[in-house]
Amino acid sequence: MSLGEISFEEAGRLTIPVLLDRRVTETPDAVAVIGTDGSLRFGDWLREAMDISWALRGHAGVVAGDRVVVWISKGEAHSFVSSFQGALHAGAVAVPLDDRISAHDLQGILEETTARAIVMSPRLVAKLTVNGQRELGVPESFAEMHPESAVMIPVENGRLLFEHVYDIGSEVTLAGGNDAPVARRPDDCAFLGFTSGSTGRP
């Protein structure tokens, strides 16, 4: 049965990773996302999500129900949707954050959600104040080592483990193979939403 033939009620009994997988089966080359950084086809979206899922599970120990923070610049639509979907593919609960959030509020959310990992844009780290970078423990060499593509960093007790940074763009590509998404129920939590924190605590 194609997605076009599935009723709203039937779709509600499927998980988000399963819905994307079915769409890829039907129209892998159709454009799924258009942003300022270009367009992204459904097939490429799924492949990127599987790569990120593989990194989360294999290098951060993410298991079903863990929280994964997604902190990506608004101008990087590809990275955002792939990271969000990758977290779901790994069975995790995605925690997307506004790209204007402060280092202090980010630190608080990492602790509050007991996040296991973060997928983030180095561009956002570069925009933080010196004090903000210091609060997060960002090493001085970070910007030089990871100038562009999104990175995955394990988190332990609210602390970002920068010694285990994983460059999504160059290290993980196609490493995840064709693994299936971690099984989750349709009524499991998929994501936790926070306000931007622009007028108060998120």
N, C-alpha and C positions, 0 to 999 in steps of 0.2 A: 504494500500500500504506500503510495507516494504521500509526501507531506501535504500536497494540495487536496488529498482525499481524506485527511485526518480531521476530525471535528475538534472544536476547542476543548471539549471534555476529554477526548482521547489524548490530545496533546498534553493535557494537564497530568496525565498519568505517566509521562515520560520525563526523564531528566534532561537538563540543558545539554550535556555532552552527547547524549543519544540523539537529540534533535539535530545538532550540528553534524553528527556522523551520518545521519540519514540524508541531510541536505547535500553533503559532499558526495554521497553515493549517486544522487540524482543529477546534480549540476556542479561538478567539481571546478569547472572553469568559469562559472558565473561570478560576477563581481559582488562581493559581500559587503565591503566597507570602502567608502571613499572619504579621504581626509586630505589635509594640506600636504601630507607626505605621500600622496598618491593613492592608488586603489589596491585592494587586497582580495584575491579570489578565495572562494570557499575552501578549495583543496589546500591552498597555501596556509590559510588560517588554521586548519586542522593540523597540518604538519608542524607549524610553529608551536601550536598549543601542546602537541605531543612532546616536542623537544623540551619545552619548559616544564611539563609534567615530569618528564624523566629526570631533569635536573633537581626538581623539588624533592622527588622521592629518593633518588640515588645519592644526592649530595647534601641534602638537608634533613633527611629522615622523615619527611612529611608522610603522615598516614591519614586515613579517612577521619574527617572531623577537625583536623588541625586548622589553625587560622594562618592564612598567607596574605600579607599586606601587599597591595599593588599601588605603587606610587610612581606614576608616569606623567610626563608633561602632556598638556592638552594638545600640543602639536605633533604628538607621536601616536596617532590613532592605531597604527598597526601593532605597536608594542603593547598598547593598553589592552586591546581586545584579545590579543594572543596570550598575554599574561593572565588576564582574567579567566579566559577559557582554560588555560593551562592549569591554573589552580583548581578549577572544577574537575578537570580531567584527572587530577591527582587525588580527587576525593576530598579536597580541602574546602574550607569556607573562605571565599575571597573577601578581602577587606579593602575596597578601593578608597583612596584618599584624594582630596583636592590637591592640585599641584601647588597651591599657595600656602599650604599648612606650614607652621613653624617647626623647627627642629624640636623644640620643647614639647609641642603637642604630639608630634610624631612619636617621640620617646614615650609619652604617656599612653598612647594607643598601643604601641608595641607591648607595653607592660600590662595594660588593661585587658587586651585580647589574648594574652599569653601566646603571641604569634610565634610560629615555628620558623618562618622565613619571610623575606621581603623580596619582591621583584621591583626594581626601581630604575629610574633614569639618572645617569650620571649628570645630566644637564641640571637637574634639580639640586643635586648635591653642590654643584658649582655655584648656584645662586644663594646658598646659605651663607649667613654671616660667619666670620671666623669663630665666634663663640658658639654658633649653632653647630658647626662642623666639629668643634671640640667636644660639645655635649654628646654628640653621636659617636665620637671616637673615630672620626674619619681620618685615615692616615694622609700625610702630605703628598704621597705619591699616587693617591687614588685617581685624580683627574688625568694624570699622564698615562696611567695604565689602562684606564677605561674611559676614553673620551666620548664615545658615541652610543653604542648599542646598550640595551637594557642589561642589567646584571642581576643575578640572584645571590642573596646573602643569607646564610642561616642566622637564626636569632636564638639566643639562649638567655632565659631570664630577663628579657627586655634588652639585651645587649647585642648589637650587630657584630657578628664574627667576621670582620673585614679580612682576617687571615685566610678565609675560605671563600672569597669572592669568586663567582662563576660567571664568566662572560657569555651571555646567551647567544649573541650574534656569531661568535667565532668558534666557541668550544662545543656547543651542544648540537649544532645543526645536523639533523638526520640521525643523531645518536639514539633517539628514542625508538626508532623503528616504527612498527605498526602496532604497538601495544594498545589494548583496549582500555577505556577509562575505568578507574576504580569504581566498583559497584556502589551506588547510593540509591536511596529511596526517593521517589518524587516529592515526598513531604519533608525531606531533610533540609536543613538550612543551607542555602547556596551562598549567600553573602550577607555581610554586616555593613550597614551604611552609617557613616558619620557626617555631620554637617561640616562646613568648610573651616569653621573656627575663626572666621573673619570678624565676628562681633562678640566672641566669647569662647569659652572652652568647647571643643567639638563634642 
